[in-house]
Amino acid sequence: MPSAPESTPSADSPLPPEKTIAAWRILLRGAGAFLMLYIFCVWAAKGYHQGWSQNQVPVKQVDPITEIEFVTYEKRFVPGLDYLVGGLIAGTVIFSATFLGRRGPKTGRT
Amino acid sequence: MNPMLRTIAFAGFTIVSAVAAPKAYDFKDPKGVNAIQFTLDSVLEPIVGTASAVEGKVTFDPADVAASQGRIEVASASLKVPNDKMTEHLLGADWIDAGKHEDISFEFTKLESVKSIGDGKWSALAAGKFTLKGVSKEVLVPVTLSHLEGAYGKRVNKPELGGDLLVVRGVFTLLRSDFGIQPGKNEDKVAPAIQLTFALVGGAPKA
């Protein structure tokens, strides 16, 4: 994606140019930060599960006559640390991408 | 011998034999409670799953517990962990290879070191052959047995059926390398030992 032209100092300008950020960088930075926050909130809201993500959650039950404890599975998603770490990495990559290929402010001719 | 006495003796022998004869307990539980739980230590947390399609028969006589014998089978494809992707890997050719080896079984021919641990309860060592992924090994499995007399009908909400239940519980550990499951591989990620925990109920309806 070609970067939008950033403001450069005019040759005749006596003052150094004000730093500005291209709109796509701001958008991507926001998206990265939002993704990280969203992933963290989902992980936290679904129980801070510190193991692997689960698609089916084991539920323990007891047979009243034999007193055997057995497991049934409930179909629901519980995000684990793999989900959290994956999401945070994806968010960080998106956020960091906005710093790539960024030109520093050009100095005016003397 | 007097024919009358002979008839009475025969009838008596038949009754005593019928009462004392070992009963066959069917471990295909109609309530679906039977399962074997497996645990493998892993990087993030222990991987805990169940194998639920349990079948088999055990002959058991409370008067001669040591003579018990039987075979329990579990369908490999019924192995499940809470993460679908992990279940897929587990059933794949590198691990259990459920497509090729359909059953996991334990066949025992006797119980050793039988001790009574309560009314209708015994502890013992089941000596037999454990087969996993096509590899069979002789193993000794510590078990406890509970004989619940007359509980079969009550459990299926038909008390008039009568019959008995046999509950077998135990925990034992296997090395996956002994059964050709990723021998020597990924041991830093998934422990080489697999702990199997089971609590199974078999029913013998009144004949």
Boltz contact constraints between the chains, C-beta under 6 A:
constraints:
  - contact:
      token1: [A, 51]
      token2: [B, 44]
      max_distance: 6.0
  - contact:
      token1: [A, 51]
      token2: [B, 45]
      max_distance: 6.0
  - contact:
      token1: [A, 52]
      token2: [B, 44]
      max_distance: 6.0
  - contact:
      token1: [A, 52]
      token2: [B, 83]
      max_distance: 6.0
  - contact:
      token1: [A, 54]
      token2: [B, 82]
      max_distance: 6.0
  - contact:
      token1: [A, 54]
      token2: [B, 83]
      max_distance: 6.0
  - contact:
      token1: [A, 55]
      token2: [B, 84]
      max_distance: 6.0
  - contact:
      token1: [A, 56]
      token2: [B, 82]
      max_distance: 6.0
  - contact:
      token1: [A, 58]
      token2: [B, 82]
      max_distance: 6.0
  - contact:
      token1: [A, 63]
      token2: [B, 33]
      max_distance: 6.0
  - contact:
      token1: [A, 65]
      token2: [B, 151]
      max_distance: 6.0
  - contact:
      token1: [A, 65]
      token2: [B, 155]
      max_distance: 6.0
  - contact:
      token1: [A, 66]
      token2: [B, 167]
      max_distance: 6.0
  - contact:
      token1: [A, 66]
      token2: [B, 201]
      max_distance: 6.0
  - contact:
      token1: [A, 68]
      token2: [B, 33]
      max_distance: 6.0
  - contact:
      token1: [A, 68]
      token2: [B, 199]
      max_distance: 6.0
  - contact:
      token1: [A, 68]
      token2: [B, 201]
      max_distance: 6.0
  - contact:
      token1: [A, 70]
      token2: [B, 33]
      max_distance: 6.0
  - contact:
      token1: [A, 70]
      token2: [B, 35]
      max_distance: 6.0
  - contact:
      token1: [A, 71]
      token2: [B, 50]
      max_distance: 6.0
